[in-house]
Amino acid sequence: MRPTIPTDRRLRAALLAATIAAVLARAGQASAQLRASGTQMTPDSRRYLINKDVGPERWAISYNLQDRTVTGNVFRSDGSAPSFVWCTIASQVPAGDPAANQYLLDCWGAPQCVAAPCSDDDWQVIQQGIPIAGSFLLPPGTRVTFEANIEPVLDAQCATSGCHSGVSPAQGLDLSNGKAYDAIFRKPSSQDADHLLVEPFDPEASHLFGKITGTETGARMPLGGAPLSDEVVGAFRQWILEGAAEN
């Protein structure tokens, strides 16, 4: 049976949710002042670690690219205990410039857990549909994202009937929407087990990049179709240079 949560704790959690909601509102505004900010991608290209000052609050959060969650701490300027925040990305609208991507977050907040067991009753809904720009979640200077620039090409040009889709995709490689990333990221080529399809930060070492540029042995991809344009090839190259994240 779940323990009864004292009323004062519920009140503190509700007040905390209201406080974080105000901070989130500032983060979503284009006029938010960001100072001493920093973003770093983890070595597995699966998360962005973000530290940013938003007004008087310090955010230390993680954007998990696999499950599309944003989690971490909000530190207040008065030195009080940090708040905890957990958000799911309800939707994402890509833009030509990734910094202008629009993310809508559903967020919950909780105070610190002073002793185990921590209770999920401490988590209070902050707000749903909070707009956050790509400039807040992505590293500065990001030029290409998988969702906007890479996945649509793989799905349209490669995941065609009789090729990289269906029950028995060619080379066992399914490049259809929702499956392509896990099929190519740091996965060995069927032609050379020591050669990865996508090696983050290294386009020339990535077998997939060699296949679309025609520098690898065998037929250039997409098979039977026109070569990809220089612009699209450049997007693939830039995406790999930026770490080949599932962003």
DRENBA-770157 format. One record per atom (N, C-alpha, C, O, CB): x negated, z, y. Coordinates in pm, whole numbers, padded with zeros to 5 digits, always signed. Glycine has a CB too. Layout:
XZY/...
//
This chain:
-00085+00000-00119/+00000+00000+00000/-00089+00000+00124/-00188+00072+00130/+00096+00123+00001/-00053-00081+00222/-00130-00090+00345/-00114+00039+00426/-00002+00086+00443/-00085-00213+00428/-00224+00098+00476/-00212+00220+00554/-00136+00197+00684/-00138+00088+00740/-00349+00277+00585/-00068+00300+00729/+00006+00293+00855/-00093+00296+00971/-00183+00379+00976/+00107+00410+00867/-00075+00204+01064/-00163+00196+01178/-00105+00279+01293/+00007+00254+01335/-00185+00049+01222/-00180+00377+01343/-00129+00461+01452/-00087+00376+01572/-00143+00269+01597/-00235+00563+01495/+00010+00426+01645/+00062+00353+01760/-00045+00326+01864/-00047+00219+01924/+00177+00429+01823/-00136+00424+01886/-00238+00404+01989/-00333+00289+01951/-00381+00217+02039/-00318+00533+02009/-00358+00274+01824/-00442+00162+01782/-00371+00029+01803/-00432-00069+01845/-00482+00177+01634/-00242+00026+01775/-00165-00096+01799/-00165-00130+01947/-00174-00247+01985/-00020-00079+01748/-00154-00027+02030/-00153-00049+02175/-00287-00103+02221/-00293-00196+02301/-00120+00080+02249/-00396-00044+02170/-00529-00092+02208/-00548-00237+02164/-00605-00317+02238/-00637-00003+02147/-00500-00269+02044/-00514-00407+01995/-00435-00503+02082/-00480-00614+02110/-00468-00417+01850/-00316-00460+02125/-00233-00546+02210/-00300-00567+02345/-00300-00678+02398/-00093-00485+02229/-00357-00460+02402/-00427-00472+02530/-00550-00560+02515/-00582-00639+02604/-00466-00334+02583/-00618-00546+02401/-00735-00628+02375/-00695-00776+02371/-00763-00861+02428/-00802-00587+02244/-00585-00804+02303/-00539-00943+02293/-00512-01000+02431/-00545-01115+02459/-00413-00953+02206/-00452-00919+02518/-00423-00965+02653/-00553-00993+02730/-00561-01090+02806/-00337-00861+02727/-00653-00908+02709/-00781-00926+02777/-00849-01054+02732/-00898-01131+02815/-00872-00806+02752/-00853-01075+02600/-00918-01195+02548/-00842-01319+02591/-00903-01423+02618/-00928-01190+02394/-00709-01310+02599/-00629-01424+02643/-00671-01467+02783/-00681-01587+02812/-00479-01389+02641/-00696-01367+02870/-00739-01400+03006/-00875-01469+03005/-00899-01562+03082/-00744-01274+03093/-00965-01421+02918/-01096-01482+02908/-01087-01624+02854/-01154-01715+02904/-01188-01397+02819/-01003-01643+02753/-00984-01776+02696/-00929-01872+02800/-00967-01989+02804/-00891-01771+02575/-00840-01823+02882/-00784-01908+02986/-00893-01956+03081/-00894-02071+03123/-00675-01834+03064/-00986-01866+03114/-01096-01905+03202/-01187-02005+03133/-01237-02098+03195/-01176-01782+03247/-01209-01985+02999/-01296-02075+02925/-01238-02215+02920/-01312-02314+02915/-01320-02024+02785/-01107-02224+02919/-01044-02354+02910/-01036-02429+03041/-00999-02546+03042/-00910-02340+02854/-01068-02365+03151/-01060-02429+03280/-01189-02503+03312/-01299-02455+03283/-01029-02326+03389/-01174-02618+03371/-01293-02698+03406/-01380-02625+03506/-01500-02651+03515/-01252-02833+03463/-01320-02531+03582/-01395-02462+03686/-01468-02338+03634/-01533-02267+03710/-01302-02422+03797/-01456-02311+03502/-01522-02193+03447/-01671-02199+03475/-01734-02303+03453/-01496-02180+03296/-01728-02090+03521/-01870-02085+03554/-01948-02045+03429/-01930-01934+03377/-01898-01987+03671/-02032-02133+03380/-02112-02106+03262/-02255-02079+03304/-02319-02164+03366/-02104-02224+03161/-02306-01960+03270/-02441-01922+03309/-02519-01882+03185/-02462-01831+03088/-02438-01807+03414/-02648-01904+03188/-02735-01861+03079/-02678-01903+02945/-02676-01824+02850/-02756-01710+03083/-02632-02025+02936/-02564-02069+02816/-02665-02125+02715/-02776-02164+02751/-02458-02174+02849/-02623-02128+02589/-02707-02184+02485/-02625-02219+02363/-02535-02144+02324/-02818-02087+02448/-02656-02333+02302/-02590-02377+02179/-02696-02422+02081/-02792-02489+02120/-02487-02491+02207/-02680-02386+01954/-02777-02424+01852/-02703-02459+01723/-02612-02388+01681/-02879-02310+01827/-02743-02570+01662/-02686-02606+01533/-02766-02540+01422/-02889-02536+01428/-02682-02759+01514/-02698-02487+01321/-02767-02425+01209/-02839-02532+01126/-02800-02648+01130/-02669-02345+01120/-02944-02495+01051/-03022-02593+00977/-02943-02676+00877/-02986-02786+00840/-03132-02525+00905/-02826-02626+00831/-02747-02703+00737/-02649-02797+00805/-02568-02861+00738/-02671-02610+00645/-02655-02806+00938/-02568-02893+01019/-02420-02859+01004/-02335-02944+01030/-02591-03037+00981/-02390-02738+00964/-02251-02701+00936/-02187-02615+01045/-02065-02599+01046/-02244-02628+00807/-02268-02560+01137/-02213-02470+01239/-02288-02489+01371/-02406-02522+01374/-02222-02324+01193/-02217-02467+01479/-02278-02453+01609/-02270-02305+01647/-02162-02245+01643/-02207-02544+01716/-02383-02248+01683/-02388-02110+01734/-02391-02118+01885/-02475-02188+01943/-02513-02032+01678/-02300-02048+01949/-02279-02064+02093/-02289-01930+02163/-02225-01833+02122/-02141-02129+02122/-02370-01924+02268/-02376-01808+02356/-02354-01857+02498/-02432-01936+02551/-02513-01732+02343/-02247-01808+02560/-02215-01852+02696/-02154-01737+02775/-02082-01653+02722/-02120-01972+02693/-02187-01737+02905/-02120-01645+02997/-02001-01718+03057/-02014-01828+03112/-02219-01595+03108/-01884-01657+03047/-01763-01711+03106/-01711-01605+03202/-01656-01503+03160/-01655-01749+02997/-01728-01629+03331/-01695-01524+03428/-01781-01402+03399/-01903-01416+03383/-01544-01488+03422/-01721-01283+03391/-01800-01163+03363/-01817-01136+03214/-01881-01038+03177/-01735-01045+03428/-01761-01219+03128/-01764-01195+02984/-01873-01277+02917/-01902-01390+02958/-01628-01227+02922/-01932-01219+02814/-02035-01289+02735/-01974-01326+02600/-01924-01240+02528/-02164-01201+02716/-01979-01456+02567/-01928-01504+02441/-02044-01529+02345/-02140-01597+02381/-01844-01632+02461/-02034-01476+02223/-02129-01506+02115/-02043-01548+01997/-01992-01465+01922/-02222-01381+02080/-02028-01679+01979/-01932-01731+01882/-01996-01837+01793/-02103-01890+01824/-01809-01788+01953/-01929-01867+01684/-01973-01970+01590/-01859-02069+01569/-01746-02030+01541/-02018-01907+01455/-01891-02197+01583/-01794-02303+01556/-01827-02357+01418/-01924-02431+01401/-01798-02415+01666/-01745-02321+01320/-01766-02363+01182/-01703-02500+01163/-01580-02514+01168/-01706-02259+01081/-01786-02602+01140/-01737-02738+01135/-01662-02769+01006/-01580-02861+01003/-01852-02833+01150/-01688-02694+00899/-01622-02722+00773/-01476-02679+00772/-01389-02755+00730/-01696-02653+00661/-01449-02558+00819/-01311-02512+00815/-01244-02513+00952/-01131-02466+00967/-01304-02373+00758/-01316-02567+01054/-01261-02581+01188/-01211-02446+01243/-01098-02435+01291/-01146-02683+01188/-01298-02345+01235/-01267-02217+01295/-01373-02182+01399/-01487-02229+01391/-01258-02106+01187/-01334-02100+01496/-01424-02049+01598/-01415-01898+01591/-01308-01841+01614/-01387-02105+01743/-01526-01832+01560/-01524-01688+01540/-01641-01624+01613/-01742-01689+01642/-01529-01654+01391/-01628-01494+01642/-01740-01423+01704/-01696-01308+01790/-01594-01245+01765/-01821-01517+01785/-01777-01282+01894/-01759-01164+01979/-01743-01203+02124/-01797-01303+02171/-01876-01069+01963/-01668-01119+02196/-01659-01127+02341/-01707-00994+02395/-01648-00890+02367/-01512-01159+02390/-01816-00997+02472/-01874-00876+02528/-01833-00864+02674/-01847-00958+02752/-02029-00877+02515/-01782-00748+02710/-01737-00726+02847/-01849-00667+02932/-01941-00603+02881/-01614-00634+02850/-01839-00691+03061/-01946-00652+03152/-01955-00501+03171/-02057-00451+03219/-01926-00718+03286/-01850-00426+03133/-01855-00280+03151/-01931-00209+03040/-01942-00086+03041/-01714-00225+03159/-01984-00286+02943/-02063-00226+02836/-01981-00166+02725/-02038-00103+02636/-02151-00123+02892/-01850-00183+02727/-01766-00128+02622/-01783-00207+02492/-01848-00312+02491/-01618-00128+02665/-01727-00156+02384/-01743-00220+02254/-01694-00364+02258/-01596-00395+02325/-01667-00141+02146/-01762-00452+02186/-01723-00593+02189/-01587-00615+02122/-01547-00541+02033/-01828-00678+02120/-01519-00717+02167/-01397-00763+02103/-01433-00869+02000/-01537-00934+02011/-01295-00818+02208/-01349-00884+01902/-01369-00985+01799/-01262-01091+01813/-01145-01060+01838/-01367-00923+01658/-01302-01216+01798/-01208-01325+01816/-01218-01419+01696/-01326-01448+01645/-01236-01400+01947/-01102-01467+01654/-01093-01562+01544/-00992-01668+01582/-00876-01637+01609/-01053-01493+01409/-01036-01794+01585/-00949-01904+01625/-00954-02015+01521/-01058-02039+01459/-00991-01959+01764/-00843-02079+01502/-00839-02200+01422/-00812-02317+01518/-00737-02303+01615/-00729-02191+01310/-00874-02430+01490/-00852-02548+01573/-00730-02621+01520/-00734-02684+01414/-00977-02642+01574/-00622-02613+01596/-00495-02671+01553/-00497-02823+01562/-00438-02891+01479/-00381-02616+01636/-00565-02875+01664/-00573-03020+01679/-00694-03055+01764/-00747-02972+01838/-00444-03077+01742/-00736-03181+01751/-00850-03230+01826/-00820-03372+01871/-00778-03456+01791/-00981-03224+01742/-00843-03399+01999/-00824-03534+02052/-00959-03584+02099/-01009-03541+02204/-00718-03535+02170/-01021-03676+02022/-01152-03728+02061/-01143-03810+02189/-01039-03869+02221/-01211-03812+01949/-01254-03814+02263/-01263-03894+02385/-01389-03981+02377/-01473-03962+02289/-01266-03802+02513/-01399-04075+02468/-01518-04159+02471/-01645-04077+02488/-01747-04106+02426/-01508-04260+02582/-01638-03975+02572/-01747-03881+02591/-01712-03753+02516/-01613-03689+02550/-01772-03851+02745/-01789-03713+02413/-01755-03594+02336/-01733-03468+02421/-01658-03379+02382/-01864-03567+02237/-01800-03462+02538/-01781-03346+02625/-01637-03337+02674/-01591-03229+02712/-01877-03352+02743/-01568-03450+02674/-01429-03453+02720/-01330-03441+02606/-01209-03449+02628/-01403-03582+02796/-01378-03421+02483/-01286-03396+02371/-01194-03280+02407/-01234-03186+02477/-01364-03365+02241/-01072-03286+02358/-00976-03179+02385/-00942-03109+02254/-00893-03171+02160/-00846-03235+02453/-00970-02979+02249/-00938-02899+02132/-00826-02800+02168/-00828-02741+02276/-01065-02823+02080/-00730-02784+02078/-00626-02683+02096/-00648-02574+01992/-00646-02599+01872/-00484-02746+02083/-00669-02451+02041/-00703-02338+01955/-00587-02240+01944/-00522-02208+02044/-00827-02268+02006/-00562-02193+01823/-00474-02079+01799/-00563-01959+01772/-00644-01962+01679/-00374-02105+01678/-00551-01853+01853/-00649-01744+01850/-00587-01608+01826/-00475-01579+01866/-00726-01741+01979/-00666-01524+01758/-00633-01384+01733/-00750-01298+01780/-00865-01343+01780/-00600-01359+01582/-00722-01174+01818/-00827-01083+01861/-00812-00948+01795/-00702-00909+01756/-00826-01068+02012/-00925-00875+01783/-00923-00742+01722/-01030-00655+01785/-01132-00707+01831/-00943-00750+01568/-01007-00523+01788/-01113-00431+01833/-01213-00409+01720/-01193-00458+01609/-01054-00295+01880/-01319-00335+01748/-01417-00308+01644/-01356-00222+01534/-01269-00139+01558/-01540-00239+01703/-01404-00245+01412/-01364-00165+01298/-01462-00049+01287/-01580-00070+01258/-01360-00250+01165/-01415+00073+01310/-01505+00189+01316/-01543+00239+01177/-01645+00306+01162/-01441+00301+01395/-01461+00208+01076/-01492+00251+00940/-01411+00167+00842/-01300+00124+00872/-01462+00403+00920/-01469+00145+00726/-01397+00070+00622/-01285+00157+00563/-01299+00279+00557/-01495+00025+00508/-01175+00098+00522/-01148-00045+00523/-01095-00092+00659/-01016-00023+00723/-01048-00080+00413/-01141-00210+00702/-01086-00268+00823/-00945-00320+00792/-00919-00371+00683/-01177-00383+00876/-00857-00306+00887/-00719-00344+00864/-00686-00474+00935/-00725-00495+01050/-00624-00234+00911/-00614-00563+00865/-00572-00687+00930/-00461-00662+01031/-00426-00751+01108/-00527-00788+00826/-00405-00542+01031/-00304-00508+01131/-00364-00497+01271/-00291-00501+01370/-00235-00378+01094/-00496-00482+01278/-00561-00475+01408/-00563-00611+01477/-00578-00619+01599/-00702-00422+01393/-00548-00717+01400/-00554-00851+01458/-00422-00884+01525/-00315-00877+01464/-00587-00955+01351/-00431-00920+01652/-00312-00953+01731/-00322-01099+01778/-00429-01146+01816/-00298-00857+01852/-00209-01167+01776/-00206-01303+01827/-00239-01302+01975/-00176-01230+02053/-00069-01370+01801/-00337-01380+02014/-00372-01391+02156/-00287-01499+02221/-00213-01474+02316/-00522-01422+02174/-00301-01619+02168/-00226-01731+02223/-00243-01850+02131/-00344-01862+02061/-00273-01766+02368/-00145-01937+02129/-00153-02060+02053/-00162-02179+02147/-00109-02178+02258/-00032-02074+01959/-00232-02282+02099/-00243-02404+02180/-00329-02389+02303/-00298-02447+02407/-00109-02450+02220/-00438-02311+02293/-00527-02291+02407/-00618-02414+02420/-00690-02446+02326/-00612-02160+02390/-00618-02483+02535/-00701-02602+02550/-00847-02566+02581/-00875-02491+02674/-00646-02691+02659/-00938-02621+02501/-01081-02600+02523/-01149-02738+02520/-01121-02819+02432/-01143-02504+02414/-01236-02763+02615/-01304-02892+02622/-01422-02897+02526/-01478-02794+02488/-01352-02920+02765/-01459-03019+02487/-01575-03037+02401/-01702-02983+02462/-01793-02943+02390/-01593-03181+02367/-01710-02982+02593/-01830-02931+02661/-01852-02783+02633/-01964-02734+02649/-01819-02955+02810/-01747-02711+02592/-01762-02569+02562/-01812-02547+02419/-01884-02451+02393/-01630-02496+02582/-01774-02636+02327/-01806-02614+02186/-01924-02696+02135/-01991-02655+02040/-01686-02646+02103/-01952-02810+02197/-02057-02900+02148/-02185-02884+02229/-02180-02847+02346/-02009-03046+02152/-02300-02911+02169/-02427-02904+02243/-02427-03001+02361/-02371-03110+02350/-02546-02932+02150/-02489-02965+02471/-02497-03055+02586/-02563-03187+02545/-02659-03189+02469/-02576-02989+02701/-02510-03296+02597/-02569-03426+02570/-02524-03490+02440/-02574-03597+02404/-02714-03415+02569/-02431-03427+02368/-02379-03489+02246/-02315-03623+02281/-02229-03631+02369/-02276-03396+02177/-02358-03729+02214/-02310-03863+02247/-02217-03921+02142/-02137-04010+02172/-02427-03956+02265/-02226-03871+02019/-02150-03928+01908/-02095-03815+01823/-02162-03714+01800/-02238-04024+01822/-01972-03830+01775/-01917-03735+01680/-01870-03809+01555/-01834-03927+01562/-01799-03654+01743/-01870-03740+01444/-01829-03800+01317/-01684-03843+01322/-01650-03954+01279/-01851-03701+01202/-01597-03756+01374/-01454-03786+01372/-01418-03906+01460/-01332-03985+01424/-01375-03665+01417/-01484-03919+01574/-01448-04026+01667/-01521-04156+01640/-01464-04264+01659/-01475-03982+01808/-01647-04150+01595/-01730-04269+01591/-01773-04316+01452/-01798-04435+01433/-01849-04247+01671/-01781-04224+01356/-01837-04260+01225/-01729-04272+01118/-01721-04373+01048/-01940-04157+01183/-01647-04170+01105/-01545-04171+01000/-01450-04291+01010/-01419-04351+00907/-01464-04042+01007/-01402-04328+01130/-01312-04444+01137/-01377-04573+01087/-01309-04656+01026/-01265-04465+01279/-01507-04591+01111/-01576-04711+01064/-01588-04710+00912/-01561-04811+00847/-01716-04722+01128/-01627-04597+00856/-01639-04588+00711/-01505-04613+00644/-01498-04681+00541/-01694-04451+00671/-01400-04557+00701/-01267-04572+00642/-01218-04716+00650/-01160-04768+00555/-01167-04479+00711/-01241-04781+00764/-01189-04916+00785/-01275-05024+00721/-01223-05122+00668/-01176-04944+00933/-01407-05007+00725/-01498-05113+00682/-01552-05094+00540/-01592-05191+00476/-01612-05121+00778/-01554-04971+00493/-01618-04945+00364/-01520-04897+00256/-01536-04929+00138/-01726-04842+00381/-01419-04820+00297/-01323-04766+00200/-01212-04866+00174/-01094-04833+00185/-01264-04633+00251/-01251-04987+00138/-01155-05094+00114/-01127-05106-00036/-01201-05052-00118/-01206-05227+00170/-01022-05175-00069/-00982-05193-00208/-01094-05258-00288/-01149-05360-00248/-00855-05277-00217/-01127-05198-00400/-01233-05250-00485/-01372-05212-00441/-01470-05252-00505/-01224-05396-00491/-01383-05136-00333/-01516-05096-00286/-01526-04943-00290/-01513-04884-00397/-01543-05151-00142/-01549-04879-00175/-01573-04734-00175/-01445-04654-00151/-01434-04578-00055/-01676-04697-00068/-01350-04671-00240/-01225-04594-00234/-01156-04605-00369/-01201-04676-00458/-01132-04646-00120/-01045-04532-00382/-00967-04540-00504/-01015-04448-00614/-01100-04361-00593/-00967-04679-00554/-00960-04469-00733/-00990-04383-00847/-01135-04398-00892/-01199-04300-00929/-00896-04414-00963/-01185-04522-00889/-01323-04548-00933/-01398-04622-00823/-01420-04742-00834/-01325-04631-01065/-01438-04552-00718/-01508-04619-00606/-01645-04669-00650/-01706-04614-00741/-01523-04524-00486/-01693-04773-00584/-01824-04830-00615/-01932-04724-00603/-01935-04646-00507/-01855-04949-00523/-02021-04721-00701/-02131-04622-00708/-02079-04477-00704/-02154-04384-00676/-02229-04644-00591/-01951-04461-00734/-01893-04326-00730/-01886-04269-00590/-01874-04147-00573/-01973-04235-00816/-01892-04356-00489/-01901-04314-00349/-01769-04343-00277/-01738-04458-00246/-02019-04385-00277/-01693-04238-00252/-01564-04252-00184/-01585-04227-00034/-01617-04116+00008/-01457-04152-00244/-01566-04333+00044/-01589-04324+00189/-01457-04325+00266/-01455-04358+00385/-01678-04438+00236/-01349-04290+00201/-01220-04287+00268/-01208-04164+00356/-01284-04069+00344/-01106-04290+00166/-01111-04168+00445/-01090-04062+00543/-01073-03927+00474/-00994-03914+00380/-00969-04093+00630/-01146-03828+00520/-01137-03694+00463/-01232-03669+00347/-01250-03554+00306/-00998-03668+00419/-01292-03774+00292/-01382-03759+00177/-01524-03807+00206/-01619-03770+00137/-01327-03835+00059/-01537-03889+00309/-01665-03956+00333/-01778-03858+00361/-01888-03874+00307/-01651-04052+00448/-01755-03757+00444/-01867-03672+00487/-01933-03604+00368/-02055-03609+00353/-01819-03568+00588/-01852-03539+00284/-01910-03468+00170/-01975-03564+00072/-02060-03524-00007/-01802-03386+00100/-01934-03691+00076/-01991-03790-00016/-02129-03839+00028/-02207-03886-00054/-01897-03907-00030/-02158-03829+00159/-02282-03889+00209/-02384-03789+00262/-02503-03817+00260/-02250-03986+00317/-02340-03672+00310/-02434-03581+00376/-02530-03519+00275/-02489-03444+00186/-02358-03471+00452/-02657-03553+00290/-02763-03503+00203/-02732-03523+00054/-02768-03439-00029/-02787-03356+00232/-02666-03632+00023/-02639-03666-00117/-02734-03779-00159/-02760-03870-00081/-02489-03709-00136/-02786-03771-00283/-02882-03873-00327/-02818-04010-00344/-02702-04021-00382/-02947-03830-00457/-02894-04112-00316/-02849-04248-00338/-02843-04277-00488/-02927-04229-00565/-02943-04349-00267/-02744-04356-00529/-02734-04393-00670/-02848-04486-00710/-02878-04499-00829/-02599-04460-00699/-02911-04551-00613/-03023-04642-00641/-03156-04568-00649/-03250-04615-00714/-03030-04749-00535/-03164-04453-00584/-03289-04377-00581/-03255-04231-00557/-03221-04191-00446/-03386-04431-00469/-03264-04151-00661/-03223-04011-00653/-03305-03931-00554/-03261-03825-00509/-03232-03947-00790/-03424-03980-00519/-03508-03910-00422/-03480-03954-00279/-03542-03903-00185/-03654-03932-00455/-03389-04046-00261/-03356-04102-00130/-03215-04057-00094/-03120-04093-00162/-03368-04257-00130/-03200-03980+00013/-03069-03928+00051/-02991-04032+00130/-03048-04110+00206/-03085-03800+00134/-02860-04033+00110/-02774-04125+00184/-02782-04097+00333/-02797-04188+00414/-02629-04116+00136/-02771-03970+00370/-02784-03930+00511/-02879-03811+00518/-02849-03702+00468/-02645-03894+00573/-02992-03833+00580/-03091-03728+00606/-03080-03690+00752/-03120-03769+00838/-03237-03774+00569/-03026-03570+00783/-03007-03535+00923/-03135-03545+01004/-03242-03506+00957/-02950-03396+00934/-03123-03597+01126/-03231-03614+01223/-03326-03730+01191/-03420-03754+01266/-03311-03487+01232/-03301-03803+01081/-03395-03907+01041/-03321-04032+00993/-03301-04049+00872/-03489-03855+00930/-03280-04120+01084/-03206-04240+01043/-03286-04328+00947/-03230-04379+00850/-03168-04321+01165/-03415-04347+00973/-03494-04438+00892/-03509-04388+00748/-03534-04467+00658/-03630-04457+00954/-03494-04257+00726/-03502-04202+00591/-03365-04195+00524/-03355-04154+00409/-03565-04064+00594/-03262-04235+00595/-03124-04228+00543/-03087-04361+00478/-03085-04465+00543/-03024-04194+00657/-03057-04357+00348/-03026-04479+00273/-02904-04550+00331/-02902-04673+00339/-03002-04445+00124/-02803-04476+00372/-02683-04537+00428/-02716-04619+00552/-02663-04729+00569/-02580-04430+00462/-02802-04566+00638/-02839-04639+00759/-02913-04767+00722/-02893-04871+00785/-02926-04550+00851/-02998-04759+00621/-03069-04879+00577/-02976-04985+00521/-03002-05104+00536/-03172-04842+00474/-02868-04943+00456/-02774-05038+00400/-02694-05110+00508/-02663-05228+00493/-02679-04968+00303/-02661-05042+00617/-02582-05110+00721/-02670-05192+00815/-02621-05277+00888/-02501-05007+00801/-02801-05165+00814/-02892-05245+00896/-02959-05357+00817/-03021-05446+00874/-02999-05156+00958/-02944-05352+00683/-03004-05455+00599/-03150-05434+00568/-03216-05527+00521/-02987-05585+00663/-03202-05316+00593/-03344-05289+00566/-03367-05235+00426/-03482-05228+00381/-03398-05191+00668/-03261-05196+00356/-03273-05151+00217/-03261-05271+00123/-03203-05373+00160/-03165-05044+00184/-03315-05257+00004/-03302-05364-00095/-03156-05379-00136/-03079-05283-00128/-03390-05335-00219/-03118-05497-00179/-02981-05523-00218/-02899-05574-00102/-02951-05599+00007/-02918-05397-00275/-02769-05591-00127/-02679-05649-00028/-02661-05556+00091/-02655-05434+00077/-02544-05681-00091/-02652-05617+00208/-02622-05542+00330/-02476-05500+00329/-02390-05575+00282/-02655-05625+00457/-02448-05383+00379/-02311-05333+00386/-02254-05351+00528/-02329-05347+00625/-02307-05182+00345/-02123-05372+00539/-02024-05374+00432/-02029-05502+00349/-02044-05611+00403/-01885-05358+00490/-02018-05486+00218/-02029-05597+00125/-01918-05698+00149/-01800-05664+00150/-02025-05546-00020/-01957-05824+00169/-01860-05930+00186/-01800-05938+00325/-01716-06024+00351/-01751-05913+00088/-01840-05850+00413/-01787-05850+00549/-01896-05879+00650/-02014-05887+00617/-01722-05718+00581/-01854-05895+00774/-01951-05920+00881/-02035-05794+00905/-01984-05683+00891/-01879-05962+01012/-02162-05811+00940/-02244-05693+00972/-02182-05612+01085/-02115-05666+01173/-02388-05736+01010/-02204-05484+01081/-02153-05398+01188/-02221-05436+01320/-02336-05478+01322/-02177-05248+01154/-02148-05419+01428/-02202-05455+01559/-02319-05364+01596/-02336-05256+01540/-02092-05446+01666/-02399-05410+01689/-02511-05329+01737/-02463-05196+01792/-02529-05093+01776/-02591-05405+01844/-02346-05198+01857/-02292-05074+01913/-02259-04974+01803/-02290-04855+01816/-02167-05103+01997/-02197-05021+01696/-02160-04932+01586/-02285-04882+01514/-02296-04764+01481/-02067-05003+01487/-02379-04972+01490/-02504-04931+01425/-02576-04827+01511/-02631-04730+01459/-02597-05054+01402/-02574-04847+01643/-02634-04749+01733/-02566-04614+01726/-02630-04510+01740/-02630-04801+01874/-02434-04616+01706/-02360-04490+01694/-02402-04416+01568/-02421-04294+01570/-02207-04516+01693/-02417-04489+01456/-02463-04425+01333/-02602-04365+01352/-02628-04253+01309/-02465-04527+01217/-02688-04440+01416/-02825-04391+01437/-02824-04265+01523/-02891-04167+01492/-02911-04500+01503/-02747-04267+01632/-02742-04153+01721/-02682-04032+01652/-02729-03920+01670/-02664-04185+01845/-02578-04054+01572/-02514-03943+01500/-02613-03875+01407/-02619-03752+01400/-02392-03995+01419/-02692-03954+01335/-02791-03894+01245/-02899-03823+01325/-02941-03714+01287/-02855-04002+01156/-02944-03882+01437/-03044-03818+01521/-02996-03683+01574/-03075-03590+01591/-03080-03909+01638/-02866-03672+01599/-02809-03547+01651/-02782-03445+01541/-02726-03338+01569/-02681-03576+01727/-02819-03476+01417/-02805-03379+01310/-02701-03412+01207/-02685-03338+01110/-02774-03249+01366/-02628-03523+01226/-02528-03568+01127/-02427-03459+01095/-02394-03435+00978/-02597-03612+00998/-02377-03393+01199/-02278-03287+01179/-02140-03345+01155/-02112-03458+01196/-02275-03192+01300/-02054-03270+01090/-01915-03311+01066/-01833-03268+01189/-01740-03189+01179/-01857-03246+00933/-01871-03323+01304/-01810-03279+01429/-01700-03375+01475/-01639-03353+01579/-01915-03266+01537/
//
